[in-house]
């Protein structure tokens, strides 16, 4: 039990279901997915204003109900997405296996017959955008104790092992961010032609989209709202024989088909969750670069190492006027947010555009100093929230979310929704603003359901090849959240610098080639925190730092890992937990120093050293086959990779020990018949039909030996 652990890193409250912790609404295993008929964009438009207005009503109802929640304990959970691939060993080819839903169903059925009373022996499986994908989480959140940081890796290994149990003999499921041959020729099984009514893509079939009706509607409505297919452009890596040009992608699946690592925390109250939102937002580009794992797009080496820009483009529903294109039509549509012509500086999948915490107590000048990027707001939403008593910082954040339109509405679930008991319309905006951080109010209560408090989700990290790496980065973020709170530190930067860091995080081998803006003095200045802070104090200065300096420290700047060690010493971490956490911290330090490669750099070197590579940036079928097999073997502990892991050895993962063996007490006819067959084999021929009772076999054997 989590309650028996010695060192607490949180408060005290009962465990709650992980999906409730991580999801934005208290719906069944599919999170925000609901069964029903989604409306086309044409049919959604007349309802957009209603949904936006009543989304605000629903937030206010939630706020007044739960704004005074306090003293919740730390609970946290991770989410990892997996891709199922199918291998053709004879032809040395690899393709996407569109069996994600089938695998998820079988896994969840098995979980129903698995003993999870000890808390971390269970997994929960969820649908993802791609029909080859699925998401795995532990069945319960991790609690606020140091030993829970070790349970993260155990849970991740268990999920990988159980996923292996439902794969076919020619299938693998490595934790890759993106499939290397997405959009290249016939890259799916079962085979399907490109395009379809949802995406109209020239390279990706609609069969790649999860068959749940929400996903097809989401894809089609983004395309219809923007007035064209999505237009994703990535620079190609320029090798000796590379043809000039960009990698061009035209389908949402390129972005939303990416796998990542996300961590959600429960704060003690609303203020703490808002404070973590702001402080961790400045770390999101750093962690994106540190976990870089996406150097290949559409069968070619790219001139960048991470996924973020691609996903941002894949869900960019802005009209030409909102994107600021020259000669764009500017005829307003009163049914759309901003009438479809208000300029919007970012896609709805991007970095944050506003800080939301009151803890730093910024003066108006100081607020503007840090919030120095465009943050469009819906004026009516802002005024309504302020009138209802919402502080201006939070009202600005929410009004920024509501400059967007809802992307999916369901027939019979619009005006029929009760604003006092549902957050469906609020979440239709909050959960489709995919920023580096997400602030999550408590969902409506359920009868006999778990208590769920104010949560903050950290969303920028790329999924790693091994569970050790994923667990290390999860533990790192959890510890940094405690460091910020216990030591009352300040990581704030002007948001323009955070955005610049996001741009630099995309650059090839950014860990070693780039410097990132970071705050010089993370210890709050001597300015009284009860007084509004001036726009700039000595402690507000920032500088460009290498990844090594940010993570390991230099001069008066302590470094993120040393701060974690200071915190572990402060709470007197038990020696058993400390030993494994130290391995995590050492690994992260070595990657930050450039002693260990990021997955992106390792993959790039793998491709460029492959005998089939022609120095033209092209990934052949044979290269993709060998690369995906290598990634799978590294993740399962079947292949050593000191370039990535140093001296860390991944214990092999096997499906044989994925589930506990039942101690059955009831006899079955088949078991009895099997036992009788075994017993009969022990008899001799002379003791067969027509024989008389004789000496037992062991006595005959003894007498014959004389």
N, C-alpha and C positions, 0 to 999 in steps of 0.2 A: 504494500500500500504506500501511496505517496506520503501519507501522513507520518510515516515512521522515519523519514529521512531527517538527518541531523541539521543540515544547514538550509535555512529558509532564504529564498531570494524573492519572496513576495509576502502577501498578507495571508488571510485565513478564511476560506469559504469552501463550500462543497464543490466537487467536480461537476462539470457540465459536459454535454455532448460536444465533440469537436466541431461537428458541422454547424451547430448553432453558434459556436465561437467564431468560425471563419466565414460563415455565410451571412448575407445581408437580410435574409428573411427566414422565418421559421417554417420552411417548407420541407417536404420529404427529401429523400436522398439526392435528388437532383438539384438541390439548392434553389435558385430562382426559376428553374424550369417548372412549367405547369402544363397540365394536359388541357387542351382546348384548341380552338381554331384561331390562329393568329391572323390579323388583318393585313392586307396589302398596304403599301404606302398610300395609295389613293384613298383607301378606306380608313386609314389611320389619321390622315390630315384633319378631317373635321373634328377629331377628338383631342388633338394635341394641346390646345389651349386649356381644355377641361383637365386633362391629366397633369399639366404643369401647375395649374392653380390648386388642384386638390392634392398634388404632391406636397405643396407647402402646408396645406391644412393638416396633412398626415404627420409631417415633421413636427408641427406645433403641438399636435395632440400627444405625440411621443415625448417631446421636450417637457411639457407640463406634467406628464406622468412620471418621468424618470430623472428629471434634472437634478434631484437631490440624492440620487444613489451615491453612496460613498463606502470606503473601506472594503471594496472588493479585492480579493487576492489576485496575484498574478496567475493567470492561466495563459498558455500559449499553444499554438499548434502550427505545423508546417503542412504545406500542400506540394506534392510532386506530381508532375504529369509524365506519362509514359507513351511511347510510340510502339506499335506492333508492326514488325517488318517480316517479310517472308523471303527466304533465300532459295535460290536455284543453284545448288552446288555444282551441277554439271555444266551449266552455262556461266557460272560465276557472276550471277546477277542478283540484285536485291530490289524489292519493291515494297510499297505500303500494303499492309494486309488490312482490309476494311472490316475487321472483326472486333473493333473496340467495344461496341454495344453488346455483342455476344459474350465476349470475355468478361465484361463488367457484370452482366447478369449471372453468369456462372460463379464468379468470385463472391458476389453478395449472397447468393444461395448457400455457398459453403460457409460463409461467415455466420449464418443463422444457426449452424450446427457446431459452432466452435465455442469453447469455454473462454470467455473474456472477463471473468470475475476479478482477475488480478489487475485489470485496468489497461495494460498495454499489450495484451496478446491478441488484440483484434484490429482489424483494418476496415475501413469503409471506402467504397469505390464509387466514383461519380462520372457522369458523362462529361465530355469535353467537346469543343467545336468540331474537331476532325473525327471522322468515322473510324479512323485507325488509332484514336487516342483514348485514354482514360486517365482519371486522376485518382491517386491514392492518398488517404490520410489515416492517421491512427484513429481508433474508434472513440477515444477519449482524449481530452486535452492534457498536456503536460502541466504539472503543478509547479509551484514556485519554490523548488528545492534544488540544490546543486546536483543531486544525483539524477534529477529528471533530464539534465543535459546529456547524460550518458544514455538514457532511455530513448532519446531521439534516434540515435544511430541504430539501436536494436530494432526500433519500430520500422525504420527505413529498410533494413535488411530483411525483416519479416515480410514487408510488402513486396519487395523484389522476389523473394522466394515463392510467395503465394502466386504472384503473377506468372512465374515460370510453370506452375502447376496446370494452368489452363491454356498454355501455348501448344500449338501443334509441333510435331517433330522438326519441321523446317522453319519454325518461327523464332524470332528473338525479340527482345524488348529493351534495348539499351536506353539509358537516359540521355538522349540527344536533344538539343534544342530544336533543330530543324533537319528534316530529311534531305540529304545532299542532292537527290535527283528530283525533287518536287518540280513538277511542270515539264519534265523531260520525257518525251515520247510516251510510251505506254508504261507508266510508273506505278499502277495500282493493280491489285488483285482482289476481287475479280476485275477483269479488264473493263474499262469504260471510256467512251470518247470524251474529248474535252467539251466544256460548256454545259449549258442547261439554263432553265428559266431563272434561277436564282442569281447566279454569278455572271452568266454570259461570257465566261472566260474563254480565251482562245487556247489555253494551255492546261487548265485544271478542270476535271469533270465535277459536276455537282454531286456525284456519288461520294466524293471526299467529304461532303458536309454531313454532319451527324443527322440521321433521319428524323430526329425529333423536330416537329414543325417550327419550333422557335428559331432554330439555327438557319433554316432556309429563308424564313421571313426576315431575320436580321440581315442576312447577306443581301437579299433583294431590296430591302428598304433603304439600306445605306447607299446602294447603287442608284436607286430611284431618287432619293433626296438630293444627292450631289449632282444628278443629271448625267452621269457617265459611269463607266466602270472605274474602279479604283486604279490609281496610277502610281505604282511604287517603283522608284528608280534608285539603284545602288551602284556605286562605282565598282568597276571590275578591277581585279588585281592585275597590274601591268607587269607581266613577265616578258622574257625575251621574244616569244612568238605570239603574244596576245594581240588579238585584233582590237582596235580602239572601240570605245563605246561604253554604254552602261548596261547593267543587268536590269531588264524591264519586266515587271510582274503586274498582273492585272486581276488578281483575285484575292479576296479576303482570306482564303485558306493559307496563303503564304505567311501571313502574320499571325492570325489566330490559330494556325496549326503549329505554332511554336510552343515548346515546353519550357517551364521555368520553375523556380523555387520561390515560394512566398511564405511569409511568416506573419501571423496575426497575434497581437497581444491584447489581453484584457487589462485596462487601466483600473486604478482604484476608484476613480470618479471621472466625470466629464473633463475637468481641467487637466488631469494627468494625461488623458488620452490625447487631448489637443496639444499639450506640451511635447509629447513624444512624436506626434505628427510633424511638428515644425522641426524639431531637433534632428530626427532621423532623415528628414527630407534632404538635408545637406549632405548626408552620407550616401544617398541613393546613387549618384554618379560614380562615387569611389567604389562602391560595391559592385556596380555594373561592370566597371573596368577590371576589377579584381577577379570576377567570375567569368570573364569573357569566354564564350564557347561557340561562336557562330561565324566561322570564316567562309562558309560556302552557301551560295544561293543559286537555285535553278541550274545546278550542275556546273557551276564555275566558281573559282576562287574569287572572293570579293575583296574590295579595297577597304574593308572595315571588319571588325571582330565581334560585334554584338547585334542583337535582334531588334533593339528598341525602335529605330527609325522605320524598319519594315512594318512592324505592327502598327505604328502610328499611321503610316500611309494606308494600311489595309482596312482601317475602320474610319477613315477620314470622310465624314458625310457632309462636309461643308460645301455649299453651293459655290460656283465660280465667283460670285460677288463677295461671299464671306471669306473666300481664300484670297481676295484682293487681286484677282487676275485682271489684266488690262482688257478693256472692251467687253467686260463681262455684263450680261443682262442685269439690269437693276430694277426690273419691275417687281414691286413688293407683293408678297403673298401674305395677307393678313392672318392666315391660319398657321403660319410657321413662326417659330421663335425669331424675334428680330425681323420679322417679315421676310426672312431668307436673304436679306441684303446687308445686315449689320456685319462689319468686318470682325472676324474672329482670328486671333493671332496664332492659335494652336489647334491641332487636331484634338479630338476628345480622348485620345490616348497619348499622353505627353507628361512632361514634368509638371509639378504643381505651379500655380500662378499666384498663390496668396498664402501667407502665414495666418494661422487661426488661433494661436494661444494668447491668453491674457497674462500668463505667468511672467513673461519678460517685461510687462508694464511699460510699453513703449509710448513715448510722447508722439504727437502727430507727426512732427518732423522725423523722428526716429522710425516711425512706422513706414513713412514714405521712403526713407533711406534703405530699409530692408526689402520692402515690397516695391521694387523698382522695375518691374516688368508689366506689360499690359495685362490687365485683369478685367475683362468685360463683365458687366453685371446686368441682370434684368432689374430695372429700376423698380418696377411694381413689386417684385419679390422682395427686394431689399427693404423697401418702405414698409411692407406688411410685417416682415420679421422684426424690424426695429420697433414698430408700433406695439408688437406683442412682447417686448422686453428682451429680445435677443441682442446681445452686444454687437457692436458694429463689425468687429473682426470676424465673428462667426457668420453674421448676416451677409457679409461680403463674400465669404467662401461659398455659402449656399446659393446666393444670387448668381454667382459665377457658374455653378453647375446648371442653373436653370436658364442659361442662355442657349441651351441645347434643346432639341426636341426628343421626346420618347421615340425609341426605334422600333419597339414591338408592343402592340396592344392586342388584347385577346377579346374576341367576341363574347359579349355577356359579362365582361369583367371591367367595365369602365364606370358608368354611373351606378352600377350595381354594387360597387365596392363601398364598404362602410369606413369612412375616414377616421372614426374613433377607435376602430379595432384592427385596421389594416395599414400597412406601409407600402402596399403594392405600387402605387403611383409614385411615391417618393423614391423607392428603389429603382423604378424604371429609369430614373435620371441618375441617382447616386451610383448605382452599380454599372452604368454604362459610360461614366466618366472614368476611364481607366488611367489614372495618374500614377506617378511613382509611389505615392502614399494614398491610402484611402481611410477616411474617418467614418466609423460605423456606429451609429446610435443603436441602443438595445432594440431588438425586435419585439413585436407584441408578445405578451405572455401567452403560454399555452397551458392548458389544464395538465397538471402533473409534469410539466416540462421543466427543464433546468433553468436556473437563473442565468441570464446572460447580461453582462454589463457593457460599458463603453469600450470600444475596441479600436485599435489602430493596425492597419495592414501595411507591411513593408513589401514592395512589389517589384523592385528593380533587378533582383539577382537572377542570373542564368543557371539553369540546372546543370549539375556537374556529372561526370561519368561514374563516380563511385559514391556510395552512401557515406563513406568517411568524409569526403569533401563536403557533401551537402549537410551533414551533421555538424561539421566544423563551422561552416558559415552560419548555420542556424544558431548554434551556441554563441557565436561571436556577436550576432545582433541582439540576442537575448541579454547577454552580459552588458553590452553597451547601453541598452535601455536601463539597466539597473545602475550602471555607472553614472548616467545622466541624472537620474533621480536621487541617488544617495549622496553624490558629491555636488549636486546642484550646479552642473556645468552648463555651458552655453556654446553651442556649435553654430549659431546663426551666422548666415552670410547674406549679403544682398542677393536676391533671387536671380539677378542677371548673371552673377558669378556661378550660381548653381546650374543655370542653363548652359553657360559656357563649359562647365565641367561635363555636362551631358554630351555636348558635341565632342569634346576631347576623348571621352570614354569610348567612342565609336572607332577611334583611330587604331590602326594595326599595332598590336603590342603596346597598348597605351600604358600598361603597368611600368614599362621600362623606358618608353620614349616621351611620355607626356608629364607635365606638371599640372597640378590641380590647385585651384584656389581653396584655401582653408583658413580658418580663423587662427590668428597667432596665439591669442590668450583665451583658452577655453574656460578658465576660472573667472567667474563674474567679477567685474570691476568693483571699485570701492563705492561707486554710486549707489546710494540707498535704493534698494529694490522696491521700497514702498512709495518712492517718488517717481514720477514719469522720467524715463531715461532721455537724455538729450540725443540729438541725431547721431552724434559720434563721440565716443570716449576713447581713452587710450586702449581699452580692452576690445574695442570694435574693429581694430585694424586686422587686415588679412593679408596673406602673401601666397605666392605660388610655391607649392611644395611637391616634392617627388612622392610617389607612392610609398617608398621606403620611409621617408620622413613622417608621413601621416600615420602610417601603421606602427612603425618602430620608435619614432621619436627622434628629435635632434635638438640640441641646445636646451633652451627653456621650454620647448614644446614637448610634452611628455610622451605622445604617441598613443594610439588607440589600444594596442595590445598591452603596454605597461599599465595603462589605466585599468584594464581588466584584471591584471595581476594584483594591482593595489586593492581593487574591490574584493577579490577572492581572499586576500590576506585580511582585509577589514572584517569579513564575515567569518573568518577562521574556517575556511573550506576544509572538509574532511579529506584525508590523504588519498583515499581511493578515487574520489571524484576528481581531485586536483591532478592526479597522474594522467588521466585521459584528457582532461581539459588542457593540460599543458601540451599534450601532443597536438591538439587542435591549434593552439596559439602558435606553437613552433612552426607548424605547417603554413599558417597564414603569414607569419613573418617571413618565411623563406620564399613564398610566392611574391610577397611585396618587394623583397630584395632582388628578385629576378633569379634566384637560385633554383626555383622550380617553375615550370612553364604553366601558363594558363592552358585550358583545353583548346582554345582557339589556336594558339601558337603551336601546340603539339599536333593538331590536325593539319595545319598548314604545312608543317615540316613533313608529316607523314605523306601527304599528297605529293609534295615537290620531290621527295626522294623515292617515289614509287616508280618501278621500271616502266610502267605504261604512260607515265606523265611526259608530255611533249613540250613542256615549258610554254604552254599556251593558255593556262588557267582553266583548262577543260577537265572535268571529272568524268572519266570513262566509267562504264559499267563495272569493269574489273576493279578500278580504284575504289568506287563506292562500296562494292562487295567486301573488299579487304578492310576498308576503313570501318564500316559498320560492324563487321565481325570482331575487329580488334577492340572497338569501343564496348561491345557487349562482353567480351572476355575480360577486359579490365574491370568492368563494373561487377562481374560475378566472381572476381578474384581468381580467374583462371589464367591470367596473363600479367606478369609483373610490368610495372611502368615507372621506374625510378625518376624519369624526367618529369613526371607529374607529381609523384608522391614521395620521392626521396626514399628514406628507409622504411616508410610505412608499408606494411604487408596487409593486403586485404584478405581476410579469411574467406576461403571459397564458400559461395552461396549455392545451396542445392535445394531442389524442390522436395527432396526426401524428408526433410525435417521442418517443412513449412507449417504443418498442422499437428496438433497433439494427437496421440493415439488413445482411443477410448479404452477404458477398462470395462468391457461389457460384462454384465452379470446375467443376462438372459440367454439361455441356450437357444440355438436355432437348428432347424432340421438339417440344413446344409452342413453346419459345423459338426453335428453328430455323425452324419453320413461320412464326412471326411475322416473323422477320428476312427470310425469302425473300419474303413478301408485300410488305414494305417495299421490297426491292430491285427487284421486278418493276414497281412503280409508277414507277420511274425511266426505264423504257424507252419509246421512241416507237412509234407504231403502225406506221411503215414498217419497223421492225425486228422485226415480229411473224412469224407463220407464213409460210413460203415465202420469207423474205428471205435475202439473201446477206450475208456478212460485210461490214461497212461501217466507215467511219471512226468512232472512238470519239465519244461524244456531245459531250465537251468540245471536240473538234476541229471538229465540225460547227457548234457554236455560234460558234466563233471565225471560221470561214470565212464564215458567213452575215452577220457583222457588217461585212464589207468592202463 
